[in-house]
Amino acid sequence: MAPTLDDVASIKDLINQLQVRVEQMERSIRNGGQAAPAEQLRMILMGPPGAGKKKKSVPRHYIGNLGNYHG
């Protein structure tokens, strides 16, 4: 099946979005590589109970209350 004009327009839009994102990343690198808090990496740790998810998620320098965290 040949691509339609809508398909081509959709691909062009995606390419434009990717170009904007690449430019943002390049500016971030040139500015010392410091990303804004909203752009920082976020992770979801998944695993069975007792697998150590909480211990792995706490920064080593963390001082505070995390409920039942006993380090």
MDTraj code that builds the backbone (N, CA, C; nanometers):
import mdtraj as md
import numpy as np

residues = "MET ALA PRO THR LEU ASP ASP VAL ALA SER ILE LYS ASP LEU ILE ASN GLN LEU GLN VAL ARG VAL GLU GLN MET GLU ARG SER ILE ARG ASN GLY GLY GLN ALA ALA PRO ALA GLU GLN LEU ARG MET ILE LEU MET GLY PRO PRO GLY ALA GLY LYS LYS LYS LYS SER VAL PRO ARG HIS TYR ILE GLY ASN LEU GLY ASN TYR HIS GLY".split()
xyz = np.array([
    [0.0846, -0.1173, 0.0000],
    [0.0000, 0.0000, 0.0000],
    [0.0893, 0.1239, 0.0000],
    [0.0631, 0.2160, -0.0853],
    [0.1415, 0.3383, -0.0975],
    [0.1055, 0.4343, 0.0160],
    [0.2030, 0.5114, 0.0623],
    [0.1732, 0.6078, 0.1693],
    [0.0802, 0.7180, 0.1189],
    [-0.0038, 0.7659, 0.2098],
    [-0.0952, 0.8742, 0.1762],
    [-0.0325, 1.0073, 0.2147],
    [-0.0953, 1.1158, 0.1718],
    [-0.0464, 1.2489, 0.2094],
    [-0.0516, 1.2676, 0.3607],
    [-0.1503, 1.2076, 0.4256],
    [-0.1577, 1.2155, 0.5721],
    [-0.0392, 1.1440, 0.6367],
    [-0.0009, 1.0294, 0.5797],
    [0.1155, 0.9560, 0.6318],
    [0.2423, 1.0404, 0.6198],
    [0.2587, 1.1028, 0.5050],
    [0.3776, 1.1852, 0.4816],
    [0.3782, 1.3043, 0.5763],
    [0.2634, 1.3691, 0.5947],
    [0.2534, 1.4834, 0.6858],
    [0.2830, 1.4404, 0.8292],
    [0.2360, 1.3235, 0.8667],
    [0.2612, 1.2716, 1.0013],
    [0.4104, 1.2460, 1.0233],
    [0.4758, 1.1893, 0.9237],
    [0.6193, 1.1619, 0.9335],
    [0.6981, 1.2924, 0.9397],
    [0.6592, 1.3914, 0.8595],
    [0.7267, 1.5214, 0.8629],
    [0.7112, 1.5868, 1.0000],
    [0.5923, 1.5762, 1.0579],
    [0.5692, 1.6332, 1.1912],
    [0.6570, 1.5644, 1.2951],
    [0.6669, 1.4326, 1.2875],
    [0.7514, 1.3574, 1.3804],
    [0.8980, 1.3974, 1.3657],
    [0.9433, 1.4147, 1.2428],
    [1.0818, 1.4559, 1.2192],
    [1.1069, 1.5938, 1.2787],
    [1.0116, 1.6852, 1.2625],
    [1.0254, 1.8192, 1.3203],
    [1.0329, 1.8136, 1.4725],
    [0.9484, 1.7287, 1.5342],
    [0.9514, 1.7137, 1.6800],
    [1.0866, 1.6588, 1.7256],
    [1.1389, 1.5610, 1.6534],
    [1.2689, 1.5046, 1.6889],
    [1.3801, 1.6078, 1.6729],
    [1.3725, 1.6891, 1.5684],
    [1.4731, 1.7927, 1.5467],
    [1.4728, 1.8929, 1.6621],
    [1.3547, 1.9331, 1.7080],
    [1.3442, 2.0255, 1.8208],
    [1.4056, 1.9628, 1.9453],
    [1.3781, 1.8356, 1.9678],
    [1.4323, 1.7668, 2.0857],
    [1.5844, 1.7572, 2.0793],
    [1.6385, 1.7272, 1.9617],
    [1.7842, 1.7195, 1.9453],
    [1.8465, 1.8553, 1.9739],
    [1.7849, 1.9623, 1.9234],
    [1.8367, 2.0970, 1.9481],
    [1.8340, 2.1304, 2.0969],
    [1.7289, 2.0904, 2.1684],
    [1.7221, 2.1133, 2.3132],
    [1.8340, 2.0390, 2.3843],
    [1.8593, 1.9156, 2.3445],
    [1.9641, 1.8365, 2.4069],
    [2.1017, 1.8966, 2.3783],
    [2.1230, 1.9440, 2.2560],
    [2.2511, 2.0060, 2.2227],
    [2.2727, 2.1333, 2.3031],
    [2.1680, 2.2147, 2.3216],
    [2.1803, 2.3354, 2.4037],
    [2.2123, 2.2996, 2.5483],
    [2.1502, 2.1946, 2.5976],
    [2.1754, 2.1508, 2.7346],
    [2.3208, 2.1090, 2.7527],
    [2.3745, 2.0381, 2.6559],
    [2.5138, 1.9940, 2.6625],
    [2.6077, 2.1141, 2.6587],
    [2.5790, 2.2097, 2.5712],
    [2.6634, 2.3291, 2.5609],
    [2.6569, 2.4136, 2.6883],
    [2.5460, 2.4079, 2.7613],
    [2.5290, 2.4867, 2.8831],
    [2.5736, 2.4106, 3.0070],
    [2.6647, 2.3207, 2.9946],
    [2.7182, 2.2487, 3.1090],
    [2.6501, 2.1170, 3.1365],
    [2.5550, 2.0784, 3.0534],
    [2.4906, 1.9492, 3.0697],
    [2.3909, 1.9420, 3.1831],
    [2.3601, 2.0550, 3.2451],
    [2.2649, 2.0544, 3.3554],
    [2.1229, 2.0631, 3.3016],
    [2.0460, 1.9588, 3.3208],
    [1.9077, 1.9577, 3.2759],
    [1.8190, 2.0193, 3.3830],
    [1.7100, 2.0764, 3.3399],
    [1.6120, 2.1287, 3.4342],
    [1.5522, 2.0112, 3.5112],
    [1.5037, 2.0338, 3.6344],
    [1.4503, 1.9222, 3.7134],
    [1.3441, 1.8408, 3.6393],
    [1.2617, 1.9061, 3.5595],
    [1.1576, 1.8327, 3.4871],
    [1.2163, 1.7428, 3.3799],
    [1.3396, 1.7665, 3.3385],
    [1.4025, 1.6869, 3.2335],
    [1.4960, 1.5805, 3.2887],
    [1.5090, 1.5706, 3.4197],
    [1.5998, 1.4734, 3.4791],
    [1.5419, 1.3327, 3.4657],
    [1.6303, 1.2363, 3.4737],
    [1.5922, 1.0966, 3.4586],
    [1.5029, 1.0505, 3.5729],
    [1.3997, 0.9782, 3.5383],
    [1.3118, 0.9166, 3.6381],
    [1.3022, 0.7688, 3.6053],
    [1.2989, 0.6861, 3.7106],
    [1.2940, 0.5416, 3.6901],
    [1.1849, 0.4809, 3.7754],
    [1.1368, 0.3671, 3.7312],
    [1.0453, 0.2863, 3.8105],
    [1.1153, 0.1534, 3.8330],
    [1.1402, 0.1211, 3.9595],
    [1.2038, -0.0055, 3.9929],
    [1.0954, -0.1091, 4.0177],
    [1.1041, -0.2196, 3.9473],
    [1.0039, -0.3252, 3.9614],
    [1.0720, -0.4539, 4.0042],
    [1.0044, -0.5280, 4.0884],
    [1.0573, -0.6561, 4.1313],
    [0.9734, -0.7135, 4.2429],
    [0.9987, -0.8377, 4.2797],
    [0.9204, -0.9007, 4.3845],
    [0.9531, -0.8410, 4.5212],
    [0.8663, -0.8627, 4.6203],
    [0.8941, -0.8150, 4.7552],
    [1.0285, -0.8696, 4.8058],
    [1.1054, -0.7841, 4.8703],
    [1.2326, -0.8266, 4.9265],
    [1.3482, -0.8250, 4.8276],
    [1.3280, -0.7716, 4.7081],
    [1.4332, -0.7723, 4.6069],
    [1.5310, -0.6566, 4.6232],
    [1.5049, -0.5631, 4.7143],
    [1.5963, -0.4523, 4.7389],
    [1.5654, -0.3269, 4.6594],
    [1.4413, -0.3122, 4.6138],
    [1.4048, -0.1955, 4.5331],
    [1.4223, -0.0656, 4.6111],
    [1.3795, -0.0634, 4.7361],
    [1.3873, 0.0595, 4.8148],
    [1.5319, 0.0962, 4.8438],
    [1.6133, -0.0014, 4.8776],
    [1.7538, 0.0260, 4.9077],
    [1.8268, 0.0803, 4.7854],
    [1.7932, 0.0281, 4.6669],
    [1.8570, 0.0755, 4.5447],
    [1.8087, 0.2141, 4.5053],
    [1.6893, 0.2531, 4.5491],
    [1.6320, 0.3816, 4.5086],
    [1.6762, 0.4975, 4.5960],
    [1.7350, 0.4709, 4.7119],
    [1.7734, 0.5769, 4.8051],
    [1.9170, 0.6204, 4.7778],
    [1.9398, 0.7500, 4.7527],
    [2.0780, 0.7961, 4.7349],
    [2.1606, 0.7671, 4.8593],
    [2.2873, 0.7380, 4.8412],
    [2.3726, 0.7020, 4.9546],
    [2.3872, 0.8147, 5.0547],
    [2.3728, 0.9392, 5.0097],
    [2.3879, 1.0528, 5.0996],
    [2.2551, 1.0957, 5.1608],
    [2.1469, 1.0223, 5.1357],
    [2.0142, 1.0609, 5.1830],
    [2.0052, 1.0515, 5.3351],
    [1.9544, 1.1563, 5.3949],
    [1.9270, 1.1546, 5.5389],
    [1.7823, 1.1977, 5.5549],
    [1.6997, 1.1087, 5.5961],
    [1.5592, 1.1419, 5.6115],
    [1.4766, 1.0177, 5.6382],
    [1.3465, 1.0362, 5.6411],
    [1.2555, 0.9278, 5.6747],
    [1.1921, 0.8726, 5.5488],
    [1.2058, 0.7447, 5.5288],
    [1.1381, 0.6763, 5.4176],
    [1.0504, 0.5643, 5.4732],
    [0.9787, 0.5943, 5.5766],
    [0.8897, 0.4930, 5.6333],
    [0.9683, 0.3839, 5.7031],
    [0.9660, 0.2643, 5.6469],
    [1.0324, 0.1499, 5.7100],
    [1.1724, 0.1251, 5.6545],
    [1.2339, 0.2234, 5.5894],
    [1.3695, 0.2049, 5.5365],
    [1.4687, 0.1936, 5.6505],
    [1.5469, 0.0852, 5.6522],
    [1.6450, 0.0625, 5.7587],
    [1.7856, 0.0488, 5.7050],
    [1.8065, 0.0829, 5.5758],
    [1.9379, 0.0843, 5.5129],
    [2.0174, -0.0351, 5.5402],
])
top = md.Topology()
chain = top.add_chain()
for i, resn in enumerate(residues, 1):
    res = top.add_residue(resn, chain, resSeq=i)
    for name in ("N", "CA", "C"):
        top.add_atom(name, md.element.get_by_symbol(name[0]), res)
traj = md.Trajectory(xyz[None], top)
